[in-house]
Amino acid sequence: MRIKLTFVPGLEVEFVDREMSLKKMEEWARESTRHPQVVFGPEGCGKTAWLRQSAVLLKELGFHVIYVDPLRKYFEAYTDVKEVARRLADAAAGVLGNARAWLATLAIDLTKLLIERMKKKVAVLVDDVFQAIGLNEAALYVKALLGLIEYPPRSIDAIVAVVATSEGVTRREIGRHRWAHLTPMWNMPRDGFRQLYDKLPGEKPPFEKVWRATGGNPNLLAELYKARWDADSVVKELLREKRIKAFVNSLSDAERELLRRALDDPDALFTREGIPLMDKLVDMNLLVDTLPERDPRFWAGEPPPEKDLGLGIGKDVAWQTPLHREAVRRALEGS
């Protein structure tokens, strides 16, 4: 069953494409996740839509499923244990205190409860949890999920534990330990993005122009749609939200020159002198770094091309989208 999601206020669209991402979830359901899977990728690349669709997929595969999005105080529970939905609803409503923190905690506690109630196939999907609980708690949260996998309170047939994030700084913190597998997801592939583009009503720019601006990022497609296809206003919003001008003005002349080179080829940052600057851009959610080889086995979905400098994609480093790169370009030109 394909779910419907709010694309922009007043417009719902059916979940499209992401066939390889859903097959990856099916693979985890078949084999269990031996470690928590931390799926990372560009902001707005579709991780939330994929997790919500995956919750339905796992339900259809016979799993008892808990999905929580603490940042948005949202949850879904596919189980016949009524206590699960009740306690999640109380947490989301703030009855228990800090709604975001409680939803994050309950995702683990209630999955444990399902196992104690002798449910043999369970899944816990957690979206943007690290922004809700903070960097200091991120590694401990993943470790708690790992403990649930390694030491369940009863024997089970299958368990799936997936956490999604777009935060580079959190990913580095988790990567210091061996408590999770880091699995990248990229923006939508061209054909799937075309399906989403075709669902939008009204007049719109040619598909190729939209593709080259967004790189297949569905959230930026929504932003362009809300802005009546005014890419200039979307870039200005990126400049403001991420304080890119202030960041550029803080750089030394050598760093600015390195950043200019990265506009043409982001792999220019994957060097000894470039990595400190690269890390800052990753922390600002402007870049994604250390991309693995484009073997689908290592990706939660279709990987990006090996290199596409037109879209700002290098072999090891990529701009999150072409519009993110354009925002940095404008800040450099005005500095």
Order of alpha helices (4+ residues) and beta strands (2+ residues): beta-beta-alpha-beta-alpha-beta-beta-alpha-alpha-beta-alpha-alpha-beta-alpha-beta-alpha-alpha-alpha-alpha-alpha-alpha-alpha-beta-beta-alpha
